């Protein structure tokens, strides 16, 4: 899955019950990307617990899977930021 494809995934493209996501890739071509069980579980947790917290206020792209809490639809959270430290200080 390319970053550009990930950025543009809409909720209606998710087919988690069937284990895949329809994505629009290079050249505006649609393709099916398989999703593993751990990824499906993580996406479901995000949809149930994380995403609703990001939908506060006026969100530019409410149908988008990935929401930026600063409401900058032109980038994913963390796209240009360093990864967080695992385990912390």
N, C-alpha and C positions, 0 to 999 in steps of 0.2 A: 504494500500500500504506500503510495507516494504521499509526501506531506501535503502537496496541493490537493490531492484527492481527499485526504483526511479533513482538511480545512473546509471543504465544500460539502461534506456529507450532511444530508437533511434527514430528519427523523423518519420520513416516509421511505427512505432507502434501506433502513435497518430491517433485516429479516432474521432476527436472532433466534426465533423459534425453529427456523430451518437451518441455522448455522452459517449464514452468509450476509454480506452487505453488497448492494448494487452500487457501484461507483461510476462516476463519469471521469474518464481519464483524458490523456492526450488526444488531441484531435476530436474532442467531444464524443469519444467512443465509450459506450457503456460496457462494463464488465462486471463479473461476479467474483467477489473476493471471499474465500472461506474464512470463518472465524472460529477459533478454538474455544473449548469450554471455559477455560480460565479467563479469556478475553471477554466472552459473553457474560460471565458472572461479574466481571469488573465494570462492563458497560451498564449492566442492569443496576448495580449498586450506585453508579454515577447518576443514572436516570432517576432513581428513586430518592437518593439522599443529597447528592452534590449539585446536580443541575437545577433543582428548584430554588436553591439558595442564590444562584446566579441570575435567576429570572426576575429579580427585584427591580422595579423601576421600568424605564423605557429601554427595552433591548432592541438593538437594530435588526437582528436576525433571529427572531424567536423560534423559527423552525430548524435552525442549525443545531447539529449535535454538539459541537464545541462552542462554548460561550466564553467570552473574556469578561472577567468581573469589572474591568475598566471600560467595558463596552466599546472595544476597538475591534470591529468585525474583520479588519484587514489582517489580523494576526491571531494565532493561537496563543493561549497562555503558555509562557515558557519557550516560545519559538526562538526568541533571540536572547533569552535569559539563561544564565548558567544553571545547570541542574542542581536541585537541592542536595544538601549533604545527607547521606544516609547514616542514621545513628546519631546525628547531631553532635554538638560540642560536648 
